[in-house]
Amino acid sequence: MRKYYVYIMTNRTRTLYTGMTNDLERRVMEHKQKLIPGFTSKYNISTLVWYQDFDDVEQAISAEKTIKAWRREKKVALIEEMNPEWADLALEQQGSS
């Protein structure tokens, strides 16, 4: 079964970026290596601080839209519930592979 991921990434100044993908490892690597021009490469968004997986693409799209509409404070609370240290979860993902 295919998985879909909604994720939040940040940089050292804690600028937030919310996205959705079906391959979290690949997408995070693209952000880290600045392979796709745009917001994340311009602001050096390279730290994965939150993610959630979904079995249904429509649920993932809906969750992404919902989170993108939230105020910053609510996004920060979501991140800190899962990852109070704002650690790079991509590094943990690599370690568990």
N, C-alpha and C positions, 0 to 999 in steps of 0.2 A: 504494500500500500504506500502511495506517495505521501510525503509529509510537506507541509507548507509552514513557513516561519514568518512571524512578525517580529521585528527586532528594533532595538534602539542602540545607536552608536553615538559616540561623543569624541571630543578632542581634549586637549589639556586645559582649555578654558571652559569646558563643559557645555559647549554648543551641542544641541541635540538634533539627531536625524532619525526619523522613523521610516522603516521600509518593510517590504514583504518579498519573500523569495521561496523557491522550492529547493534550493541548495544553499544552506546557510554558510557552510564552510567556503564554498566557491565565492559567494557574494562578499563575505567579510574579507577574503583575500583580495578581491577586486578593489574594495575600499582602501585597504591597507597599502596596496601598490599603486593607487590612484590611476587605475586603468580606464575609468569612465569619467570623462570631463563633466564638471558640474559642481553642485553645492559641496559634496563630500570631498572632492579633490581640492577645491578652492579653500575650504576651511580645515583641511587636514583631519577629517573625521576618520579615525582609525581604531577606536577602542569599542568593542562590543560590551555593553553594560547590561543589557536585558534582552531576553527573547522568549517566545512562547511558540510551541508547535501546534499545528492543527492537522486534522485528517481531511478536512474539506476546504477547498480553495475559496469558496464563497464566505465561509466563516473567517478565514484569514484576511480576506479583502475587507470585510466588514470591521474586523478588529483593528486593522491598520487605519482605516478611515476614522474610526472612533478615537483612537489614540492621537492621531494627527490633529483632531479638533480640540483636544484637551488643552487647558492652560498648562504652562510650564510646571507649576507647582504639583499638579496631579501626576505628570510624567515623572518628576523627580521622586515622588512618593512611591510610584510603581517600581522604579529602579531600585530604590533603597530597601523596599520590602524583600526583593530577591537578592540584591547585591549591595549591602550597606557600605562596602569599601570602594565601590565603583571599580572593582578589579576588571581586567580584560578577560571576559569569559571565553574569548576565542582561544586564549592560551590554555585554559582548562579543557576546552573541547579537543585541542590537539593532543593534550596529555592523555586523554581517555581513549584515543583512537587506537 
